[in-house]
Amino acid sequence: MATIRYYLRNKAANSKIQVQLSISRELKLRTSTDLVVNHIDWSSDTNLPKQNNPENKILTKQLRELSNYLLNEYNSDFTAGIIFDTNWLKEKLNKQFNRMDEKVNDSIFLNYLAGFIDFKKSIASYTDCTIRKLNNLKDRFAAYEKKKKKHYLIEDISGKILIDFKNYLIVDCGLMESTATRFIKNFKTVIFDARNNGKQIHHQITGFSAGNTNSEYKVFLSFEEIGKIKDIVTLNEDWNKAKDWLILGCYLGQRASDLLRMNKRMIYTKTDSEGNSFRFLEITQQKTGEKVVIPLHDEVENILKKYNGDFPPVFATNSGSNSALFNRHIKKICELAGIHDMVKGKVYNENTKKNEIVETEKCKLISSHVCRRSFATNFYGNKMFTTPQLMSITGHKSEHMFLQYIGRTADDWAMQTAKTFREISNQKIS
């Protein structure tokens, strides 16, 4: 016959009361009820609180009701063939006291985020890079909760909490403001997904702005600077390959992870209705899974001819090492090309072990990402190309994202339109 008995966890002013369900001599289930009592008010004879004040009388009533409930549930589940273990006992306690298990309650932000990540892993369009960012958010917010000593429900996360979390990322974690801002943007994405799935969210979140990501520090190479790079003469084989890859990148508009795996098998020819032939390169971007088709610029064709119609050799067989070597070599290439303008940008500080915004020579700020940004920025300024045309090559899904990427704002767009209006007016006058 199953029996119930209560114990104190320790001798303290707020000692937790534990419950033990003894099913047999071998099977005894024990866990905490999370109810507390002062140990001096505990009776070792009855294994219940002493009846010396109203609070203890209420507590005793709760425990007796719990005993009756557990025994009834045991009898019901025994006939149904349920397996009894500590998890069974915990679930019954949660049900009796109307508690939600923190491990499964998806109204808790971190639990929802974990489910969100698991779901996104099953979708082909979500890449390893995106999953890493979400896992990084989960780890950072878990550390934040540990500092605050509490778990946050989705509906409790207000603009004030997002600001405090962002400050925590900057001050405690040593992240740059632009990096912390990206965390907050990803955070909002998860909260809005929760809202779309019926969760209540705080009213401040909808209009909350995470801030900008230092668009004024976006570095690109102008056509003039690309021309200087083309003129470099060096006997270093790796530098020559890096020079060619850099020029290719500025006219193909792709990330290094896609650029450095290009080969001639990706190139095809297509003829229009008038019989004109054009060459294109088709590639599926690793980061986004987006398929892009890129018309080959004359500068691209000129470099391909140097390698018998193919792309230059890479620097290493490992993709990570390949990108690292490319980054290292193109800094030297830009230094040799005389790209020494003083500009502001992110530089890693070996002493503080974090990125800092400093004013330095432009060649020192060059990285592989300059390829895609140079393509987008240079051709955006040419009225012969529409923004959607460029977006179809870079893989950006919205004009807002594209303009943010190249560091352009609504004011820049308005100025370009104003100049067009002026040109139209001048044509009418003449």
C-alpha positions as CSV (number, residue, x, y, z in Angstrom):
1,M,0.0,0.0,0.0
2,A,1.4,3.4,-1.0
3,T,2.0,5.9,1.8
4,I,2.9,9.6,2.0
5,R,5.3,11.2,4.4
6,Y,6.8,14.7,4.7
7,Y,10.3,15.7,5.7
8,L,12.3,18.9,6.2
9,R,15.2,19.5,3.9
10,N,17.3,21.2,6.6
11,K,17.1,23.0,9.9
12,A,16.5,26.6,8.8
13,A,14.0,29.4,9.3
14,N,12.7,28.8,5.8
15,S,13.2,25.1,5.3
16,K,11.6,23.4,2.3
17,I,9.2,20.6,2.9
18,Q,9.9,17.4,1.0
19,V,7.3,14.8,0.2
20,Q,8.1,11.0,-0.1
21,L,5.7,8.6,-1.8
22,S,6.6,5.1,-0.7
23,I,5.2,2.6,-3.2
24,S,7.2,-0.4,-2.0
25,R,10.3,-1.2,0.0
26,E,12.4,-0.8,-3.1
27,L,10.5,2.1,-4.8
28,K,10.4,5.4,-2.9
29,L,9.9,8.7,-4.7
30,R,11.0,11.9,-3.1
31,T,11.1,15.5,-4.1
32,S,10.5,19.1,-2.8
33,T,7.1,20.6,-2.5
34,D,8.7,24.1,-2.5
35,L,6.5,24.8,0.5
36,V,8.5,26.2,3.5
37,V,8.3,26.2,7.2
38,N,10.4,27.3,10.2
39,H,12.1,24.1,11.5
40,I,11.1,25.0,15.1
41,D,7.5,24.8,14.0
42,W,7.9,21.3,12.6
43,S,6.6,18.3,14.6
44,S,8.8,15.2,14.5
45,D,5.9,13.1,15.8
46,T,3.3,13.9,13.1
47,N,5.8,14.9,10.4
48,L,3.6,18.0,9.9
49,P,3.7,21.6,11.0
50,K,2.8,22.3,14.7
51,Q,-0.7,23.7,15.1
52,N,0.6,26.8,17.0
53,N,-0.5,29.5,14.6
54,P,-3.0,30.1,11.8
55,E,-0.3,29.9,9.1
56,N,0.9,26.5,10.2
57,K,-2.7,25.3,10.3
58,I,-3.3,26.4,6.7
59,L,0.0,24.7,5.7
60,T,-1.0,21.5,7.4
61,K,-4.3,21.5,5.5
62,Q,-2.4,22.0,2.2
63,L,-0.2,19.1,2.9
64,R,-3.1,16.8,3.9
65,E,-4.9,17.8,0.7
66,L,-1.7,17.0,-1.3
67,S,-1.5,13.6,0.4
68,N,-5.1,12.7,-0.6
69,Y,-4.5,14.0,-4.1
70,L,-1.3,12.0,-4.6
71,L,-2.8,8.8,-3.3
72,N,-5.8,9.2,-5.6
73,E,-3.6,9.9,-8.6
74,Y,-1.4,6.9,-7.7
75,N,-4.4,4.6,-7.6
76,S,-5.8,5.9,-10.8
77,D,-2.5,5.7,-12.7
78,F,-1.6,2.3,-11.2
79,T,-4.7,0.7,-12.8
80,A,-3.7,2.4,-16.1
81,G,-0.2,0.9,-16.0
82,I,1.7,4.2,-15.7
83,I,5.4,4.0,-14.8
84,F,6.1,5.8,-11.5
85,D,9.3,7.8,-11.1
86,T,10.3,11.2,-9.7
87,N,9.2,13.0,-12.8
88,W,5.7,11.6,-12.3
89,L,5.7,12.9,-8.7
90,K,6.9,16.4,-9.9
91,E,4.2,16.6,-12.5
92,K,1.5,15.8,-10.0
93,L,2.9,18.5,-7.6
94,N,2.9,21.0,-10.4
95,K,-0.7,20.1,-11.3
96,Q,-1.9,20.3,-7.7
97,F,-0.4,23.7,-7.1
98,N,-1.2,25.0,-10.6
99,R,2.5,25.4,-11.5
100,M,4.1,25.3,-14.9
101,D,7.3,23.3,-15.2
102,E,10.0,25.8,-16.1
103,K,11.6,23.3,-18.4
104,V,8.6,23.0,-20.6
105,N,6.8,26.3,-20.2
106,D,7.3,28.1,-23.5
107,S,6.0,31.3,-22.1
108,I,9.5,31.6,-20.6
109,F,11.6,33.4,-23.1
110,L,14.6,31.0,-23.1
111,N,12.3,28.0,-23.4
112,Y,10.6,29.6,-26.4
113,L,13.9,30.5,-27.9
114,A,15.1,26.9,-27.6
115,G,12.0,25.7,-29.4
116,F,12.4,28.5,-32.0
117,I,16.0,27.3,-32.7
118,D,15.0,23.6,-33.0
119,F,12.3,24.6,-35.5
120,K,14.6,26.7,-37.6
121,K,17.1,23.9,-37.7
122,S,14.5,21.9,-39.6
123,I,14.1,24.6,-42.3
124,A,16.6,24.4,-45.2
125,S,16.7,28.2,-45.7
126,Y,18.1,28.7,-42.2
127,T,21.9,28.3,-42.3
128,D,24.4,27.2,-39.7
129,C,25.4,30.9,-39.4
130,T,21.9,31.9,-38.4
131,I,21.6,29.0,-35.9
132,R,24.9,30.0,-34.4
133,K,23.6,33.6,-33.9
134,L,20.5,32.3,-32.2
135,N,22.4,30.0,-29.9
136,N,24.7,32.8,-29.1
137,L,21.7,34.9,-28.1
138,K,20.4,32.1,-25.9
139,D,23.8,31.7,-24.1
140,R,24.1,35.5,-23.6
141,F,20.6,35.9,-22.2
142,A,21.0,32.9,-20.0
143,A,24.0,34.5,-18.5
144,Y,22.0,37.8,-18.1
145,E,19.3,35.9,-16.3
146,K,21.8,34.3,-14.0
147,K,23.1,37.7,-13.1
148,K,19.6,39.0,-12.4
149,K,18.7,35.7,-10.6
150,K,15.3,35.3,-12.4
151,H,13.7,33.8,-15.5
152,Y,11.8,36.2,-17.8
153,L,8.4,35.5,-19.3
154,I,7.9,36.7,-22.9
155,E,5.2,39.1,-21.8
156,D,7.5,40.6,-19.1
157,I,10.2,41.6,-21.6
158,S,9.8,45.4,-22.0
159,G,11.8,48.0,-23.8
160,K,13.5,48.8,-20.4
161,I,14.7,45.1,-20.2
162,L,16.0,45.2,-23.8
163,I,18.0,48.4,-23.0
164,D,19.4,46.8,-19.8
165,F,20.3,43.6,-21.7
166,K,22.0,45.7,-24.4
167,N,24.0,47.6,-21.7
168,Y,24.9,44.2,-20.2
169,L,26.3,43.0,-23.5
170,I,28.4,46.2,-23.9
171,V,29.6,46.7,-20.3
172,D,29.8,43.1,-18.9
173,C,30.5,41.2,-22.1
174,G,32.7,43.8,-23.7
175,L,30.8,43.8,-27.0
176,M,30.8,46.8,-29.4
177,E,27.5,48.7,-29.5
178,S,26.9,47.6,-33.1
179,T,27.3,43.9,-32.1
180,A,25.0,44.4,-29.1
181,T,22.4,46.1,-31.4
182,R,22.4,43.0,-33.6
183,F,21.7,40.9,-30.6
184,I,18.7,43.1,-29.8
185,K,17.4,42.8,-33.3
186,N,17.6,39.0,-33.2
187,F,15.9,39.2,-29.8
188,K,13.0,41.1,-31.3
189,T,12.7,38.7,-34.1
190,V,12.1,35.9,-31.6
191,I,9.5,37.9,-29.6
192,F,7.6,38.8,-32.7
193,D,7.5,35.1,-33.7
194,A,6.1,34.4,-30.3
195,R,3.4,37.0,-30.8
196,N,2.5,35.4,-34.2
197,N,2.1,32.1,-32.3
198,G,-0.4,33.6,-29.8
199,K,1.9,34.7,-27.0
200,Q,1.3,38.0,-25.2
201,I,4.1,40.5,-25.6
202,H,4.8,43.7,-23.8
203,H,3.3,46.8,-25.5
204,Q,6.7,48.6,-25.6
205,I,8.3,46.0,-27.9
206,T,6.4,46.9,-31.1
207,G,7.8,50.4,-31.4
208,F,11.2,49.7,-29.8
209,S,14.2,50.7,-31.8
210,A,17.4,48.6,-31.3
211,G,19.5,51.5,-32.8
212,N,21.8,51.5,-35.8
213,T,24.9,49.3,-36.4
214,N,27.5,52.0,-37.1
215,S,26.7,52.4,-40.8
216,E,29.1,55.3,-40.9
217,Y,32.0,52.9,-40.5
218,K,31.3,50.7,-43.5
219,V,34.4,50.4,-45.7
220,F,34.3,49.9,-49.4
221,L,36.7,50.3,-52.4
222,S,35.8,52.9,-55.0
223,F,36.3,52.2,-58.7
224,E,39.4,54.5,-58.6
225,E,40.9,52.4,-55.8
226,I,40.1,49.2,-57.6
227,G,42.0,50.7,-60.6
228,K,45.0,51.2,-58.3
229,I,44.9,47.6,-57.2
230,K,44.8,46.4,-60.8
231,D,48.0,48.3,-61.5
232,I,50.0,46.5,-58.8
233,V,53.0,44.5,-60.0
234,T,54.4,41.9,-57.5
235,L,56.4,38.7,-57.7
236,N,54.6,37.2,-54.8
237,E,52.3,34.5,-56.2
238,D,49.8,34.5,-53.3
239,W,49.5,38.3,-53.5
240,N,48.8,38.1,-57.2
241,K,46.1,35.5,-56.7
242,A,44.6,37.7,-53.8
243,K,44.7,40.7,-56.1
244,D,42.7,38.9,-58.8
245,W,40.2,37.4,-56.3
246,L,39.7,40.9,-54.7
247,I,38.9,42.5,-58.1
248,L,36.6,39.6,-59.0
249,G,34.8,40.1,-55.7
250,C,34.2,43.7,-56.3
251,Y,32.4,42.9,-59.6
252,L,30.6,39.7,-58.5
253,G,29.2,41.1,-55.2
254,Q,29.4,37.9,-53.1
255,R,30.7,37.0,-49.6
256,A,34.1,35.3,-49.3
257,S,32.4,32.0,-48.4
258,D,30.8,32.0,-51.9
259,L,33.4,33.9,-53.9
260,L,36.3,31.6,-53.1
261,R,34.4,28.4,-54.1
262,M,33.5,29.7,-57.6
263,N,34.6,27.7,-60.6
264,K,34.0,27.6,-64.3
265,R,31.3,25.0,-64.0
266,M,29.0,27.6,-62.5
267,I,29.2,29.7,-65.7
268,Y,26.8,29.4,-68.5
269,T,25.8,31.4,-71.7
270,K,22.3,32.6,-72.5
271,T,21.1,34.2,-75.8
272,D,18.4,36.9,-75.9
273,S,15.6,37.2,-78.5
274,E,17.9,39.3,-80.8
275,G,20.6,36.7,-80.9
276,N,23.0,38.5,-78.4
277,S,24.9,36.1,-76.1
278,F,25.7,36.9,-72.5
279,R,27.6,35.0,-69.8
280,F,26.3,34.4,-66.3
281,L,27.4,32.7,-63.1
282,E,24.8,31.0,-60.9
283,I,25.5,30.2,-57.3
284,T,23.5,29.3,-54.1
285,Q,24.7,31.5,-51.3
286,Q,25.9,29.4,-48.3
287,K,24.7,31.8,-45.6
288,T,21.2,32.4,-46.8
289,G,20.5,29.5,-49.2
290,E,19.5,32.1,-51.8
291,K,20.2,31.3,-55.5
292,V,21.7,34.3,-57.3
293,V,22.5,34.8,-61.0
294,I,25.3,37.2,-61.8
295,P,26.1,38.7,-65.3
296,L,29.8,38.6,-65.9
297,H,31.4,42.1,-66.1
298,D,34.3,42.7,-68.5
299,E,36.7,43.0,-65.6
300,V,35.6,39.5,-64.5
301,E,36.1,38.1,-68.0
302,N,39.6,39.6,-68.2
303,I,40.7,37.8,-65.1
304,L,39.1,34.5,-66.2
305,K,41.1,34.7,-69.4
306,K,44.4,34.7,-67.3
307,Y,43.4,31.4,-65.9
308,N,42.2,29.7,-69.1
309,G,38.5,30.5,-68.4
310,D,38.6,29.4,-64.8
311,F,39.0,31.3,-61.5
312,P,42.4,31.8,-59.7
313,P,43.6,29.0,-57.4
314,V,42.7,29.3,-53.8
315,F,45.2,29.6,-50.9
316,A,44.2,26.5,-48.9
317,T,41.9,23.4,-49.1
318,N,40.3,24.3,-45.8
319,S,37.6,27.0,-46.3
320,G,38.4,28.7,-42.9
321,S,42.1,28.9,-43.6
322,N,41.3,30.0,-47.2
323,S,39.3,33.0,-46.0
324,A,41.9,33.8,-43.3
325,L,44.7,33.9,-45.9
326,F,42.6,35.9,-48.3
327,N,41.9,38.5,-45.6
328,R,45.6,38.7,-44.7
329,H,46.8,39.1,-48.3
330,I,44.3,41.7,-49.5
331,K,45.4,44.0,-46.6
332,K,48.9,43.9,-48.1
333,I,47.5,44.4,-51.6
334,C,45.7,47.5,-50.6
335,E,48.8,48.8,-48.8
336,L,50.9,48.3,-51.9
337,A,48.2,50.1,-53.9
338,G,48.6,53.2,-51.7
339,I,45.2,53.1,-50.2
340,H,46.2,55.0,-47.1
341,D,43.3,57.4,-46.5
342,M,42.6,57.9,-42.8
343,V,39.1,56.5,-42.0
344,K,37.3,55.3,-38.9
345,G,36.6,51.6,-38.5
346,K,36.7,48.5,-36.3
347,V,40.2,47.3,-35.3
348,Y,40.9,44.4,-32.9
349,N,42.8,45.5,-29.8
350,E,45.2,42.8,-28.6
351,N,45.4,44.2,-25.1
352,T,41.6,44.5,-24.4
353,K,40.8,41.5,-26.6
354,K,37.9,43.3,-28.3
355,N,37.1,45.4,-31.4
356,E,37.3,49.2,-31.0
357,I,36.4,52.1,-33.3
358,V,39.6,53.9,-34.2
359,E,40.9,56.2,-37.0
360,T,43.5,54.4,-39.1
361,E,44.7,53.8,-42.6
362,K,42.0,52.4,-44.9
363,C,44.2,49.5,-46.0
364,K,44.3,48.1,-42.4
365,L,40.4,48.0,-42.4
366,I,40.2,45.9,-45.5
367,S,38.7,42.5,-45.1
368,S,37.0,40.0,-47.5
369,H,33.6,41.6,-46.9
370,V,34.8,44.7,-48.8
371,C,34.1,42.8,-52.0
372,R,30.3,42.5,-51.6
373,R,30.0,46.0,-50.1
374,S,32.1,47.6,-52.9
375,F,29.9,46.1,-55.6
376,A,26.7,47.2,-53.9
377,T,27.9,50.7,-53.1
378,N,29.6,51.5,-56.4
379,F,26.8,50.3,-58.7
380,Y,24.1,51.8,-56.4
381,G,25.5,55.2,-57.3
382,N,25.0,54.5,-61.1
383,K,21.5,55.4,-62.3
384,M,21.7,52.8,-65.0
385,F,21.1,50.1,-62.4
386,T,18.0,49.8,-60.3
387,T,18.2,48.8,-56.6
388,P,16.2,45.5,-57.3
389,Q,18.8,44.6,-60.0
390,L,21.6,44.9,-57.5
391,M,19.7,43.2,-54.7
392,S,19.1,40.2,-57.0
393,I,22.9,39.8,-57.2
394,T,23.8,40.6,-53.5
395,G,20.9,38.5,-52.3
396,H,19.3,41.1,-50.0
397,K,15.6,40.5,-49.5
398,S,14.5,44.1,-48.9
399,E,15.5,47.5,-50.1
400,H,15.8,48.6,-46.4
401,M,18.3,45.9,-45.7
402,F,20.3,46.8,-48.9
403,L,20.5,50.5,-48.0
404,Q,21.5,49.7,-44.4
405,Y,24.2,47.4,-45.7
406,I,25.8,50.0,-47.9
407,G,25.3,52.7,-45.3
408,R,22.8,54.7,-47.2
409,T,19.8,56.4,-45.6
410,A,16.5,57.9,-46.7
411,D,18.3,61.2,-47.0
412,D,20.8,59.8,-49.5
413,W,17.9,58.4,-51.5
414,A,16.1,61.8,-51.4
415,M,19.3,63.6,-52.5
416,Q,19.7,61.3,-55.5
417,T,16.0,61.9,-56.5
418,A,16.6,65.7,-56.0
419,K,19.5,65.6,-58.4
420,T,17.4,63.7,-61.0
421,F,14.7,66.4,-60.7
422,R,17.4,69.1,-61.3
423,E,18.6,67.3,-64.4
424,I,15.0,67.1,-65.7
425,S,14.5,70.8,-65.1
426,N,17.7,71.7,-66.8
427,Q,16.8,69.6,-69.8
428,K,13.5,71.5,-70.1
429,I,15.2,74.9,-69.9
430,S,17.7,74.0,-72.6
